[in-house]
Amino acid sequence: MNTTNYSDDVAEFLKPTSSIESDNAAIIAWAKEKAGDATSDIDIAVNLYYAVRDEFKYDPYDFTLDHEGLSASGCLARGKGFCVPKAALLAACCRSLGIPARVGYADVRNHMTSKRLTEAMGTDLFVYHGYSEIYLEGKWVKATPVFNKSLCEKARVLPMEFDGRNDSVFHPMNADGERHMEYVHDHGPFADVPIDDIATSFRELYPNLTGGKVSGGDFEADAATNNS
Protein backbone atom coordinates (compact mmCIF):
# COMPACT_ATOMS: atom_id res chain seq x y z
CA MET A 1 0.00 0.00 0.00
CA ASN A 2 1.24 3.48 -0.86
CA THR A 3 2.69 5.34 2.14
CA THR A 4 3.34 8.66 0.41
CA ASN A 5 2.74 11.72 2.60
CA TYR A 6 0.34 13.96 0.74
CA SER A 7 -0.68 17.52 1.53
CA ASP A 8 -3.91 17.84 3.50
CA ASP A 9 -5.96 18.91 0.49
CA VAL A 10 -4.89 15.79 -1.44
CA ALA A 11 -4.99 13.40 1.54
CA GLU A 12 -8.69 14.21 1.92
CA PHE A 13 -9.27 12.01 -1.12
CA LEU A 14 -7.78 8.95 0.56
CA LYS A 15 -10.55 8.74 3.13
CA PRO A 16 -13.49 6.34 2.79
CA THR A 17 -16.89 7.98 2.33
CA SER A 18 -20.48 6.82 2.33
CA SER A 19 -20.45 5.81 -1.34
CA ILE A 20 -16.73 5.52 -2.09
CA GLU A 21 -16.14 2.81 0.48
CA SER A 22 -12.39 2.31 0.27
CA ASP A 23 -12.50 0.57 3.67
CA ASN A 24 -14.90 -2.10 2.36
CA ALA A 25 -13.27 -5.52 2.66
CA ALA A 26 -14.59 -6.77 -0.68
CA ILE A 27 -13.38 -3.65 -2.50
CA ILE A 28 -9.94 -3.87 -0.87
CA ALA A 29 -9.56 -7.53 -1.82
CA TRP A 30 -10.73 -6.94 -5.41
CA ALA A 31 -8.43 -3.93 -5.83
CA LYS A 32 -5.40 -5.87 -4.59
CA GLU A 33 -6.18 -8.73 -6.96
CA LYS A 34 -6.57 -6.45 -9.99
CA ALA A 35 -3.49 -4.36 -9.14
CA GLY A 36 -1.52 -7.57 -9.56
CA ASP A 37 2.25 -7.29 -9.36
CA ALA A 38 2.28 -3.58 -10.18
CA THR A 39 4.30 -1.48 -7.74
CA SER A 40 4.15 2.11 -9.01
CA ASP A 41 1.06 4.23 -8.49
CA ILE A 42 0.67 4.72 -12.23
CA ASP A 43 0.87 1.02 -13.04
CA ILE A 44 -1.57 0.19 -10.23
CA ALA A 45 -4.03 2.86 -11.38
CA VAL A 46 -3.82 1.68 -15.00
CA ASN A 47 -4.48 -1.92 -13.99
CA LEU A 48 -7.46 -0.85 -11.89
CA TYR A 49 -8.81 1.33 -14.70
CA TYR A 50 -8.93 -1.49 -17.23
CA ALA A 51 -10.37 -3.92 -14.69
CA VAL A 52 -13.26 -1.57 -13.90
CA ARG A 53 -13.74 -0.58 -17.54
CA ASP A 54 -13.91 -4.07 -19.00
CA GLU A 55 -15.00 -6.41 -16.21
CA PHE A 56 -18.12 -4.39 -15.39
CA LYS A 57 -20.58 -4.21 -18.25
CA TYR A 58 -21.79 -0.69 -18.95
CA ASP A 59 -25.55 -0.86 -18.46
CA PRO A 60 -27.67 2.32 -18.41
CA TYR A 61 -30.88 0.27 -18.74
CA ASP A 62 -31.01 -1.00 -15.15
CA PHE A 63 -30.07 1.14 -12.16
CA THR A 64 -31.47 2.63 -8.97
CA LEU A 65 -31.08 6.18 -7.71
CA ASP A 66 -29.91 5.19 -4.24
CA HIS A 67 -26.80 3.99 -2.44
CA GLU A 68 -27.00 0.50 -3.91
CA GLY A 69 -27.33 1.80 -7.44
CA LEU A 70 -24.77 4.61 -7.35
CA SER A 71 -22.05 3.51 -4.93
CA ALA A 72 -18.77 1.67 -5.36
CA SER A 73 -19.89 -1.31 -3.27
CA GLY A 74 -23.15 -1.52 -5.21
CA CYS A 75 -21.28 -1.67 -8.51
CA LEU A 76 -18.96 -4.40 -7.24
CA ALA A 77 -21.88 -6.46 -5.96
CA ARG A 78 -23.94 -6.12 -9.15
CA GLY A 79 -21.05 -6.76 -11.51
CA LYS A 80 -22.24 -4.02 -13.85
CA GLY A 81 -23.22 -0.37 -13.82
CA PHE A 82 -23.38 2.89 -15.70
CA CYS A 83 -20.88 5.73 -15.44
CA VAL A 84 -21.65 6.92 -11.89
CA PRO A 85 -21.09 3.68 -9.96
CA LYS A 86 -18.21 2.58 -12.20
CA ALA A 87 -16.36 5.85 -11.53
CA ALA A 88 -17.05 5.47 -7.80
CA LEU A 89 -15.63 1.94 -7.85
CA LEU A 90 -12.41 3.03 -9.55
CA ALA A 91 -11.97 5.85 -7.02
CA ALA A 92 -12.62 3.48 -4.11
CA CYS A 93 -10.12 0.94 -5.40
CA CYS A 94 -7.42 3.58 -5.80
CA ARG A 95 -8.03 4.97 -2.31
CA SER A 96 -7.95 1.47 -0.81
CA LEU A 97 -4.39 1.08 -2.13
CA GLY A 98 -3.23 4.49 -0.94
CA ILE A 99 -3.68 6.47 -4.16
CA PRO A 100 -5.76 9.66 -3.82
CA ALA A 101 -8.83 9.63 -6.05
CA ARG A 102 -12.12 11.47 -6.39
CA VAL A 103 -15.14 11.57 -8.66
CA GLY A 104 -16.26 14.25 -11.07
CA TYR A 105 -19.36 14.89 -13.16
CA ALA A 106 -20.16 16.52 -16.48
CA ASP A 107 -23.27 16.97 -18.59
CA VAL A 108 -22.69 15.44 -22.01
CA ARG A 109 -24.64 15.15 -25.23
CA ASN A 110 -24.41 11.66 -26.68
CA HIS A 111 -25.06 11.73 -30.42
CA MET A 112 -24.88 7.93 -30.76
CA THR A 113 -26.83 6.44 -27.87
CA SER A 114 -29.48 3.78 -28.46
CA LYS A 115 -32.90 4.74 -29.80
CA ARG A 116 -34.56 2.95 -26.87
CA LEU A 117 -32.62 4.97 -24.28
CA THR A 118 -33.20 8.27 -26.09
CA GLU A 119 -36.94 7.62 -26.16
CA ALA A 120 -37.01 6.73 -22.46
CA MET A 121 -34.99 9.80 -21.50
CA GLY A 122 -36.67 12.15 -23.95
CA THR A 123 -33.30 13.70 -24.81
CA ASP A 124 -29.73 12.89 -25.77
CA LEU A 125 -28.42 15.03 -22.88
CA PHE A 126 -26.89 12.95 -20.10
CA VAL A 127 -26.53 14.93 -16.88
CA TYR A 128 -24.03 13.99 -14.17
CA HIS A 129 -21.96 11.71 -16.37
CA GLY A 130 -19.48 10.26 -13.90
CA TYR A 131 -15.71 10.01 -14.26
CA SER A 132 -12.80 9.53 -11.85
CA GLU A 133 -9.80 11.71 -11.12
CA ILE A 134 -6.64 10.06 -9.80
CA TYR A 135 -3.68 11.90 -8.25
CA LEU A 136 -0.57 10.65 -10.04
CA GLU A 137 2.92 12.15 -10.27
CA GLY A 138 1.76 15.33 -8.56
CA LYS A 139 -1.32 16.09 -10.66
CA TRP A 140 -4.96 15.07 -11.05
CA VAL A 141 -5.60 12.92 -14.12
CA LYS A 142 -9.10 12.20 -15.43
CA ALA A 143 -10.04 8.55 -15.96
CA THR A 144 -13.34 7.48 -17.51
CA PRO A 145 -13.77 3.71 -16.99
CA VAL A 146 -17.16 3.60 -18.65
CA PHE A 147 -17.67 1.77 -21.95
CA ASN A 148 -16.36 -1.79 -21.76
CA LYS A 149 -14.37 -2.98 -24.77
CA SER A 150 -17.04 -5.31 -26.14
CA LEU A 151 -19.58 -2.47 -26.16
CA CYS A 152 -17.15 -0.22 -28.03
CA GLU A 153 -16.54 -2.89 -30.65
CA LYS A 154 -20.25 -3.51 -31.23
CA ALA A 155 -21.22 0.17 -31.25
CA ARG A 156 -18.28 1.36 -33.40
CA VAL A 157 -17.09 3.60 -30.56
CA LEU A 158 -13.40 4.22 -29.88
CA PRO A 159 -12.46 2.76 -26.47
CA MET A 160 -11.07 5.21 -23.94
CA GLU A 161 -7.52 4.28 -23.02
CA PHE A 162 -5.63 5.33 -19.89
CA ASP A 163 -1.88 5.62 -19.33
CA GLY A 164 -1.93 7.40 -15.96
CA ARG A 165 -0.41 10.58 -17.37
CA ASN A 166 -3.00 11.89 -19.81
CA ASP A 167 -6.72 12.48 -19.31
CA SER A 168 -8.99 9.66 -20.45
CA VAL A 169 -12.19 11.35 -21.64
CA PHE A 170 -14.87 10.74 -24.25
CA HIS A 171 -13.88 10.94 -27.90
CA PRO A 172 -15.78 13.60 -29.89
CA MET A 173 -16.04 11.23 -32.88
CA ASN A 174 -16.71 7.52 -33.26
CA ALA A 175 -14.61 4.99 -35.18
CA ASP A 176 -16.24 6.10 -38.44
CA GLY A 177 -15.59 9.81 -37.92
CA GLU A 178 -19.17 10.62 -36.95
CA ARG A 179 -20.12 12.86 -34.04
CA HIS A 180 -20.21 10.94 -30.79
CA MET A 181 -19.87 12.80 -27.50
CA GLU A 182 -20.05 16.50 -26.69
CA TYR A 183 -19.18 17.93 -23.26
CA VAL A 184 -21.71 20.61 -22.29
CA HIS A 185 -21.01 21.45 -18.64
CA ASP A 186 -18.54 20.26 -16.00
CA HIS A 187 -19.76 20.08 -12.40
CA GLY A 188 -16.22 19.55 -11.12
CA PRO A 189 -14.75 17.08 -8.61
CA PHE A 190 -16.36 15.65 -5.47
CA ALA A 191 -15.04 13.72 -2.49
CA ASP A 192 -18.14 11.53 -2.48
CA VAL A 193 -20.97 10.65 -4.86
CA PRO A 194 -23.65 13.40 -4.60
CA ILE A 195 -26.49 10.89 -4.65
CA ASP A 196 -29.26 13.36 -3.75
CA ASP A 197 -28.23 15.84 -6.46
CA ILE A 198 -27.99 13.12 -9.10
CA ALA A 199 -31.31 11.55 -8.14
CA THR A 200 -33.09 14.91 -8.14
CA SER A 201 -31.70 15.86 -11.55
CA PHE A 202 -32.59 12.49 -13.07
CA ARG A 203 -36.16 12.61 -11.78
CA GLU A 204 -36.67 16.15 -13.02
CA LEU A 205 -35.11 15.68 -16.46
CA TYR A 206 -36.08 12.08 -17.21
CA PRO A 207 -39.63 11.66 -15.84
CA ASN A 208 -40.35 8.76 -18.19
CA LEU A 209 -37.64 6.61 -16.65
CA THR A 210 -39.48 4.43 -14.15
CA GLY A 211 -37.29 3.46 -11.21
CA GLY A 212 -34.18 3.93 -13.31
CA LYS A 213 -35.15 1.10 -15.66
CA VAL A 214 -35.47 0.99 -19.44
CA SER A 215 -37.77 -1.90 -20.25
CA GLY A 216 -36.76 -4.55 -22.74
CA GLY A 217 -33.65 -4.98 -24.76
CA ASP A 218 -29.93 -5.18 -24.14
CA PHE A 219 -27.90 -1.96 -24.37
CA GLU A 220 -24.95 -3.50 -26.21
CA ALA A 221 -27.26 -5.11 -28.77
CA ASP A 222 -29.28 -1.90 -29.16
CA ALA A 223 -26.14 0.22 -29.53
CA ALA A 224 -24.81 -2.14 -32.17
CA THR A 225 -28.08 -1.97 -34.11
CA ASN A 226 -28.26 1.81 -33.77
CA ASN A 227 -24.73 2.29 -35.10
CA SER A 228 -24.58 -0.46 -37.71
KOLSE-188143 format. One record per residue (C-alpha): residue number from 1; x, y, z; residue in three letters. Coordinates in Angstrom, 3 decimals. Example, Ala and Ser with C-alpha at 12.3 -4.5 7.8 and 13.67 -1.06 7.14 Angstrom:
<rs>
R	1	12.300	-4.500	7.800	ALA
R	2	13.670	-1.060	7.140	SER
</rs>
This chain:
<rs>
R	1	0.000	0.000	0.000	MET
R	2	1.242	3.484	-0.859	ASN
R	3	2.691	5.335	2.136	THR
R	4	3.343	8.664	0.411	THR
R	5	2.742	11.717	2.602	ASN
R	6	0.343	13.958	0.741	TYR
R	7	-0.676	17.520	1.533	SER
R	8	-3.913	17.843	3.498	ASP
R	9	-5.965	18.908	0.486	ASP
R	10	-4.886	15.792	-1.436	VAL
R	11	-4.987	13.399	1.536	ALA
R	12	-8.692	14.210	1.918	GLU
R	13	-9.266	12.012	-1.125	PHE
R	14	-7.780	8.952	0.564	LEU
R	15	-10.547	8.737	3.134	LYS
R	16	-13.493	6.342	2.791	PRO
R	17	-16.886	7.981	2.325	THR
R	18	-20.480	6.817	2.330	SER
R	19	-20.455	5.814	-1.343	SER
R	20	-16.728	5.518	-2.086	ILE
R	21	-16.139	2.809	0.483	GLU
R	22	-12.391	2.306	0.273	SER
R	23	-12.503	0.572	3.669	ASP
R	24	-14.897	-2.095	2.356	ASN
R	25	-13.265	-5.525	2.656	ALA
R	26	-14.594	-6.765	-0.679	ALA
R	27	-13.377	-3.646	-2.504	ILE
R	28	-9.936	-3.870	-0.874	ILE
R	29	-9.561	-7.529	-1.825	ALA
R	30	-10.731	-6.938	-5.412	TRP
R	31	-8.425	-3.932	-5.831	ALA
R	32	-5.396	-5.875	-4.588	LYS
R	33	-6.178	-8.725	-6.963	GLU
R	34	-6.566	-6.446	-9.986	LYS
R	35	-3.487	-4.359	-9.135	ALA
R	36	-1.525	-7.566	-9.557	GLY
R	37	2.247	-7.292	-9.365	ASP
R	38	2.279	-3.577	-10.182	ALA
R	39	4.295	-1.479	-7.743	THR
R	40	4.151	2.115	-9.009	SER
R	41	1.056	4.233	-8.487	ASP
R	42	0.667	4.723	-12.232	ILE
R	43	0.867	1.020	-13.036	ASP
R	44	-1.567	0.187	-10.229	ILE
R	45	-4.028	2.862	-11.383	ALA
R	46	-3.816	1.676	-14.998	VAL
R	47	-4.485	-1.924	-13.993	ASN
R	48	-7.457	-0.852	-11.893	LEU
R	49	-8.813	1.326	-14.698	TYR
R	50	-8.930	-1.492	-17.228	TYR
R	51	-10.369	-3.924	-14.694	ALA
R	52	-13.257	-1.574	-13.900	VAL
R	53	-13.742	-0.580	-17.539	ARG
R	54	-13.908	-4.071	-19.003	ASP
R	55	-14.998	-6.415	-16.214	GLU
R	56	-18.119	-4.394	-15.389	PHE
R	57	-20.579	-4.208	-18.255	LYS
R	58	-21.788	-0.695	-18.948	TYR
R	59	-25.551	-0.857	-18.461	ASP
R	60	-27.673	2.321	-18.414	PRO
R	61	-30.878	0.272	-18.736	TYR
R	62	-31.009	-0.999	-15.152	ASP
R	63	-30.073	1.142	-12.163	PHE
R	64	-31.469	2.629	-8.971	THR
R	65	-31.077	6.180	-7.706	LEU
R	66	-29.914	5.195	-4.242	ASP
R	67	-26.798	3.985	-2.444	HIS
R	68	-26.998	0.496	-3.914	GLU
R	69	-27.332	1.796	-7.439	GLY
R	70	-24.775	4.614	-7.350	LEU
R	71	-22.045	3.509	-4.928	SER
R	72	-18.765	1.667	-5.363	ALA
R	73	-19.894	-1.308	-3.271	SER
R	74	-23.148	-1.524	-5.214	GLY
R	75	-21.277	-1.674	-8.512	CYS
R	76	-18.959	-4.399	-7.236	LEU
R	77	-21.879	-6.460	-5.958	ALA
R	78	-23.942	-6.119	-9.151	ARG
R	79	-21.046	-6.757	-11.510	GLY
R	80	-22.236	-4.018	-13.851	LYS
R	81	-23.222	-0.369	-13.817	GLY
R	82	-23.378	2.889	-15.702	PHE
R	83	-20.877	5.726	-15.438	CYS
R	84	-21.652	6.924	-11.889	VAL
R	85	-21.089	3.676	-9.959	PRO
R	86	-18.205	2.581	-12.204	LYS
R	87	-16.357	5.845	-11.527	ALA
R	88	-17.050	5.466	-7.802	ALA
R	89	-15.632	1.945	-7.848	LEU
R	90	-12.409	3.034	-9.545	LEU
R	91	-11.972	5.850	-7.019	ALA
R	92	-12.621	3.484	-4.106	ALA
R	93	-10.120	0.936	-5.403	CYS
R	94	-7.421	3.579	-5.797	CYS
R	95	-8.029	4.966	-2.310	ARG
R	96	-7.948	1.475	-0.814	SER
R	97	-4.389	1.081	-2.131	LEU
R	98	-3.227	4.486	-0.937	GLY
R	99	-3.677	6.466	-4.163	ILE
R	100	-5.760	9.662	-3.822	PRO
R	101	-8.827	9.626	-6.049	ALA
R	102	-12.116	11.469	-6.386	ARG
R	103	-15.137	11.567	-8.664	VAL
R	104	-16.261	14.250	-11.067	GLY
R	105	-19.355	14.890	-13.161	TYR
R	106	-20.161	16.517	-16.484	ALA
R	107	-23.266	16.975	-18.587	ASP
R	108	-22.686	15.440	-22.015	VAL
R	109	-24.641	15.153	-25.229	ARG
R	110	-24.414	11.659	-26.678	ASN
R	111	-25.058	11.726	-30.417	HIS
R	112	-24.878	7.934	-30.758	MET
R	113	-26.834	6.437	-27.871	THR
R	114	-29.477	3.780	-28.463	SER
R	115	-32.902	4.736	-29.797	LYS
R	116	-34.562	2.947	-26.866	ARG
R	117	-32.624	4.965	-24.283	LEU
R	118	-33.197	8.267	-26.095	THR
R	119	-36.938	7.622	-26.162	GLU
R	120	-37.008	6.726	-22.465	ALA
R	121	-34.991	9.798	-21.500	MET
R	122	-36.668	12.149	-23.947	GLY
R	123	-33.301	13.698	-24.810	THR
R	124	-29.734	12.890	-25.772	ASP
R	125	-28.416	15.032	-22.880	LEU
R	126	-26.891	12.949	-20.099	PHE
R	127	-26.526	14.926	-16.885	VAL
R	128	-24.031	13.990	-14.169	TYR
R	129	-21.961	11.711	-16.375	HIS
R	130	-19.475	10.257	-13.899	GLY
R	131	-15.715	10.011	-14.257	TYR
R	132	-12.804	9.527	-11.848	SER
R	133	-9.803	11.713	-11.118	GLU
R	134	-6.638	10.063	-9.797	ILE
R	135	-3.678	11.896	-8.249	TYR
R	136	-0.565	10.651	-10.043	LEU
R	137	2.923	12.154	-10.270	GLU
R	138	1.758	15.334	-8.563	GLY
R	139	-1.320	16.088	-10.660	LYS
R	140	-4.958	15.069	-11.052	TRP
R	141	-5.597	12.924	-14.116	VAL
R	142	-9.097	12.197	-15.429	LYS
R	143	-10.041	8.551	-15.955	ALA
R	144	-13.342	7.477	-17.514	THR
R	145	-13.772	3.707	-16.985	PRO
R	146	-17.158	3.601	-18.646	VAL
R	147	-17.671	1.772	-21.945	PHE
R	148	-16.363	-1.788	-21.761	ASN
R	149	-14.372	-2.980	-24.766	LYS
R	150	-17.044	-5.315	-26.140	SER
R	151	-19.581	-2.471	-26.164	LEU
R	152	-17.151	-0.223	-28.028	CYS
R	153	-16.541	-2.891	-30.650	GLU
R	154	-20.254	-3.509	-31.229	LYS
R	155	-21.216	0.166	-31.252	ALA
R	156	-18.282	1.359	-33.397	ARG
R	157	-17.087	3.600	-30.560	VAL
R	158	-13.405	4.218	-29.878	LEU
R	159	-12.462	2.760	-26.469	PRO
R	160	-11.073	5.213	-23.939	MET
R	161	-7.521	4.276	-23.022	GLU
R	162	-5.631	5.335	-19.893	PHE
R	163	-1.883	5.624	-19.331	ASP
R	164	-1.929	7.396	-15.960	GLY
R	165	-0.410	10.577	-17.369	ARG
R	166	-2.999	11.889	-19.810	ASN
R	167	-6.718	12.482	-19.308	ASP
R	168	-8.989	9.663	-20.446	SER
R	169	-12.188	11.349	-21.642	VAL
R	170	-14.871	10.740	-24.248	PHE
R	171	-13.882	10.936	-27.903	HIS
R	172	-15.777	13.598	-29.885	PRO
R	173	-16.042	11.232	-32.884	MET
R	174	-16.709	7.519	-33.259	ASN
R	175	-14.606	4.989	-35.176	ALA
R	176	-16.240	6.103	-38.439	ASP
R	177	-15.586	9.813	-37.919	GLY
R	178	-19.175	10.618	-36.948	GLU
R	179	-20.121	12.865	-34.040	ARG
R	180	-20.212	10.939	-30.794	HIS
R	181	-19.867	12.799	-27.503	MET
R	182	-20.046	16.504	-26.691	GLU
R	183	-19.181	17.930	-23.265	TYR
R	184	-21.711	20.606	-22.292	VAL
R	185	-21.009	21.446	-18.643	HIS
R	186	-18.540	20.256	-16.004	ASP
R	187	-19.763	20.084	-12.398	HIS
R	188	-16.219	19.549	-11.123	GLY
R	189	-14.754	17.081	-8.610	PRO
R	190	-16.362	15.653	-5.470	PHE
R	191	-15.036	13.721	-2.490	ALA
R	192	-18.142	11.533	-2.482	ASP
R	193	-20.970	10.651	-4.862	VAL
R	194	-23.652	13.397	-4.600	PRO
R	195	-26.489	10.888	-4.649	ILE
R	196	-29.257	13.355	-3.755	ASP
R	197	-28.225	15.835	-6.456	ASP
R	198	-27.986	13.121	-9.100	ILE
R	199	-31.312	11.549	-8.140	ALA
R	200	-33.094	14.909	-8.138	THR
R	201	-31.703	15.861	-11.553	SER
R	202	-32.593	12.493	-13.071	PHE
R	203	-36.162	12.605	-11.785	ARG
R	204	-36.669	16.149	-13.021	GLU
R	205	-35.108	15.679	-16.461	LEU
R	206	-36.078	12.084	-17.210	TYR
R	207	-39.628	11.662	-15.844	PRO
R	208	-40.348	8.762	-18.186	ASN
R	209	-37.643	6.614	-16.648	LEU
R	210	-39.477	4.433	-14.146	THR
R	211	-37.290	3.457	-11.214	GLY
R	212	-34.177	3.929	-13.311	GLY
R	213	-35.147	1.098	-15.661	LYS
R	214	-35.472	0.995	-19.435	VAL
R	215	-37.774	-1.904	-20.247	SER
R	216	-36.762	-4.548	-22.737	GLY
R	217	-33.650	-4.977	-24.756	GLY
R	218	-29.926	-5.177	-24.142	ASP
R	219	-27.904	-1.964	-24.369	PHE
R	220	-24.952	-3.504	-26.214	GLU
R	221	-27.262	-5.109	-28.770	ALA
R	222	-29.276	-1.903	-29.156	ASP
R	223	-26.143	0.218	-29.527	ALA
R	224	-24.805	-2.142	-32.167	ALA
R	225	-28.080	-1.966	-34.112	THR
R	226	-28.257	1.807	-33.767	ASN
R	227	-24.733	2.288	-35.102	ASN
R	228	-24.579	-0.460	-37.711	SER
</rs>
